[in-house]
Each structure stands twice: as C-alpha cells, then as structure tokens.
Amino acid sequence: ELAAVSAIIGRLPTPAEYLEYAGKLDATASDTYRYLNFDELPQYVESADKVTMEDEAYAGLGPAMREQLLKVAREKKAAKATA
C-alpha cells in the first residue's frame, strides 16, 4: 500500500497521509486482494493446467525455484497418470 500511496501523491507520505489513504484502500481490500490469489480463480487454474514446459526451460532458474517447479510438474504428471 505504501507504494500505491506514494504513486498517488508523488512522494513518500507522512504517517498521517498514509493512514488517510490506507483507510480508503482497506474499504476495497476484499475485492483488491481477491484477484491476487490466482490459484483460486477457476479460469486461471484451467489455463495453467494446460501449460507444459520442456526441461530446458528450467535451466535459467535458480536451484530452489527449479526444484520446486520440477516437483510440481512431477506431482501433476503423477496425478494425471492415476486419474
């Protein structure tokens, strides 16, 4: 929210300015943040399930991210095999 308030007023806000804008942001928080949970949006999940990546695509990733994504891919493949 700090970045949003800063963008609106063109500088870092004072604490009082921040709290004024933060109150306005809180009023719409349920709608605003709902869309950040992509894994809960049916259209996203449906589209994401159709994405395939070749092993070479993982080469440029850091080791932890690469391992996590490969783990998810293995789990997805195993789930399809048992379905």
ChimeraX attribute file (.defattr): number of C-alpha atoms within 10 A of each C-alpha:
attribute: neighborCount
match mode: 1-to-1
recipient: residues
	/A:1	11
	/A:2	13
	/A:3	11
	/A:4	14
	/A:5	19
	/A:6	16
	/A:7	12
	/A:8	12
	/A:9	10
	/A:10	10
	/A:11	10
	/A:12	15
	/A:13	18
	/A:14	10
	/A:15	8
	/A:16	9
	/A:17	13
	/A:18	16
	/A:19	14
	/A:20	13
	/A:21	17
	/A:22	16
	/A:23	11
	/A:24	10
	/A:25	15
	/A:26	12
	/A:27	10
	/A:28	10
	/A:29	12
	/A:30	10
	/A:31	10
	/A:32	11
	/A:33	9
	/A:34	11
	/A:35	11
	/A:36	10
	/A:37	9
	/A:38	12
	/A:39	12
	/A:40	11
	/A:41	12
	/A:42	10
	/A:43	10
	/A:44	12
	/A:45	12
	/A:46	11
	/A:47	9
	/A:48	12
	/A:49	9
	/A:50	7
	/A:51	7
	/A:52	8
	/A:53	10
	/A:54	7
	/A:55	9
	/A:56	7
	/A:57	9
	/A:58	15
	/A:59	10
	/A:60	9
	/A:61	11
	/A:62	9
	/A:63	11
	/A:64	9
	/A:65	12
	/A:66	16
	/A:67	13
	/A:68	11
	/A:69	15
	/A:70	15
	/A:71	12
	/A:72	12
	/A:73	14
	/A:74	12
	/A:75	12
	/A:76	12
	/A:77	11
	/A:78	11
	/A:79	10
	/A:80	9
	/A:81	8
	/A:82	6
	/A:83	5
